[in-house]
Structures are given as structure tokens and as C-alpha cells.
Amino acid sequence: MIAKRRPTRSTIVPMSIELTPVAAARMRDFLARHPGAAGVRFGIRKTGCSGFGYTVDLTDSVAEDDRVFELDGVCVVVDARSLPFVDGTRIDYAREGLNATFVFHNPNATGECGCGESFTVAAPSE
């Protein structure tokens, strides 16, 4: 039986999230209207026909295993379970007619459903 190695400080790759200036401005606006919020929580949930959907909500707390990114005046909080799925994601904010939404550019996504509401990722290699 082969023992799995535990990651060391030298093998852990830091996670990264990026906000466009427009997305950061929108998040700062939300936070200004909710001064008690600890930041913006970004993560994933199981949903849709492809498997996962993104979540963006205000959060009142930061858990011990959360990763916190300070980006352009915005505290972005990501839970440990979501980290591998959103590493390297660039979050934008776009208006199209009367609609406005956050747009995610995720290098880990291997596919999206036709409506764009959910995404898939490759199975982790062992």
C-alpha cells in the first residue's frame, strides 16, 4: 500500500481570486449599504444541469478555515470546500439591457450548461 503524502508549505499552491474594477465597485456598493457585513462570500453550490453554480452573498462572519482575499477595497471570503473549484477565477460585473449580473471567468471550468447557470470541472486526479 502506498501512503499518500501530506502537502507541505512548499507544495501548497496559493489560491487566487481576481475582481475587475466594475465588480469591485459593485461589491463595495453592497458593503457600504450593509456596514455590519464582514465581506462578500464567494463560493459554489450543487445546482443546475452541469453540476455547480456560483454564489455571491454578503457574509457576517469568517470561519477559521475560510480563505480571505483583500481585493481593491473588498474583503472576499471563500470557504475551504469551494477553493479548489474557484482558484484563479476572475469576477466581472456586466449590464445587458435591464439585466445586470456577476460574470465568472473560471479556468477550472471544463464546461457550462446551455443557459450558463451552471458549470462542470474535471474530476481530480489521484
N, C-alpha and C positions, 0 to 999 in steps of 0.2 A: 504494500500500500504506500502510495506517495503522499507525503504530508504537504498540505498547501502552505505556502509562505505567507506570513502576515506582512502587510505593507509597512514600510519604514518611512521615516521623514524624507528620505532621498527618493523613494518610489512613488510617493503620493503626488499626483498632479493637481495643482490648484485649479479650482473651478472658476469660471468667469461668466459674467453676465454683462451685457452692454445695453445702454439706453441711448436712443437717438435724442437730439436736443428737444424735438417735439414731444416725444414720450416722457422725457424727464419733466418738461414744463407741465404736462397734463397731470403727472403724478404729484408734483409739487402743489398744484392747484387743489387736488383732492386732499392732500395732507394739510394744507392751510385751512381748509374748511372743517377739519377734524383734528384739532390740536392735541388731543389725547392719544392719537394713534402713534404706535411705536415705529411704523413704517408701512411699506407695501409688501404684502406676501405674494410671491410668485411661485407657482408650482404646477403640478399636474393632477388629474383625476382620471379614473377609468370612465370612458364615455364614448359615444358615437360608434360609427361602423368601422373605424380604423383602430380603436383601442384607447387612445389617450386624448384628453383635451387640456388646454392651459387654464389656469386660474390666476386671476389678479384681483386681490382684495386688500382692503386696509386691515392691519393687524394691531391688536392692542398689546401683544406680548411677543417675546422672543424666547424660544425654548433653548435648553442647553445644547442640543445637537443641531440647531439651526445654523446656517451659514449666512452671514450678514455682509452685504456689499454696500459701500457708500459710493453712490454714483451721481455726480452732478447735483448734489444737494438732496438726494433721495436715499433713504435707507431701504434697500431691497432685501427681504428676508426669504430664504429658500430652505425648505425642510430637507432633512438628510435623505429621505426616500426619493425626492424629486431631483436631487443634484445630478445623478448620472444621466438623466433624461434631458436636462436643460443646460448642461455645460456648454458654454460658447454661444448661447442664444443672444441674438440682438433683438431688442424690443423696440418697435416703432409705433407710431400712432398716426392713423390715416383717416381722412374725411373723404367720403364719396357721396355726393348729394346730401341728403338729410342724415345719413348714417355716419357714425364715427366709431372706430374700434382700434384696439391694440392689435398690431400685426407682429407675428413672431417669425424670425429667420433662424431656424434651429438646424445646426449642422448634423445633429444626431438623428433627425427625422429621415426615414427611408421611404416614406410615402404618406400621402394625405388622402382623405376621403374626397369624393367629388364636390361636396359642399364646402370643404375647407374647415369644418368644425373640429375634426379630429386628425390624429397622426399616428404613425407606427414607427417603431425603432427596431433595429436589428437585434436579434437575440444575443445576449452577452456570450462571449467565447469563454470556454473553460480551460 
